[in-house]
Amino acid sequence: MKFKIFLVDDDPIYQEMLQETLGWNPNYDVISFDNGEDCLKNINDNPNVIVLDHHMDKGGLENRMNGDEVLKKIQETNPKTPVIMLTSQTIPGKTYDFIGEGACSYIQKGKGDITEIENSIKEIYENKKAPTS
């Protein structure tokens, strides 16, 4: 059974780049969503990890959720699912907010972020494979 990764990002170029990079791993099944609502509609598919963009454009739709709101919903329904938060903005103190709200890590988009995301997912994957006593 493949390790299921939900990728939630409204930037189609970034989403495609990350999906292609992660998709090279034959053990991963990467499923992309361009908004949090679609991710939450599929949460019962039990992803092993969710990579979630913090700032998602509402696209003129006021009922669209940003990453903070999606993270809270994930924690309500699937609190054991690891969530890696992404942002392109520097937000002082926000790292602690994300971690306090249930994210397992916080990565700033930019130089080296793809490698950091890959390493975070690999660590979660390896921990999931490790036998428990």
Summary of the structure (lengths in Angstrom):
residues: 133
radius of gyration: 14.0
end to end distance: 21.3
largest distance: 49.8
contacts: 381
relative contact order: 0.17
helix: 42%
strand: 20%
